[in-house]
Amino acid sequence: MGSHAEDVTRLLQEWRSGRQDALERLMPLVYEELHVIASRHMAREWRVGALQTTALVSEAYLKLVGQRDVDWQSRAHFFAIAATMMRRILVDNARRDRRVRHGGGAMAVPLDDVPALPQPVTVDAVDALALDAALRKLEALDPEQARIVELRFFGGLTVEETAEVAGISPATVKREWALAKGWLYRELTGQADP
């Protein structure tokens, strides 16, 4: 790990010990990486509703600021928690979007009164929920694989960072990551691995 990672870890620990100025110094160091993680999510299947990348980063930031009781271990630990928060935000947003799309308290209008152009349907929101459901299923079957997917896919952590956070070897991360990807592919498509 370079000095950047050490700076992030030190600032997280100072912030936890009550130094408010540490948070002010920390956020410029991590904001860009949070934005990269959020951009990666938004570029994939997670284009849900009206949520934009910056809004996702902001929501995740607010949730991170509220995590005063976390014993921050490292930079990788911070981004693992950020990834989990972003995933939850995206899933909540997809659920909200789905409720709205399916009526969600809207006034019922007879079909003859509906304007000629239908509302566009966001298939991605359904995909996000399907992925979340598949991950929950995987978590029940193999919690370690589910955690690796969360850290690698949602957190954008490297194999080495994932190994550090999960407390396992990089070789185990690689093996379990490959198995988890195959399982998720089969679960989401109903087909064997490509």
Disulfide bonds with the S-S distance in Angstrom:
none
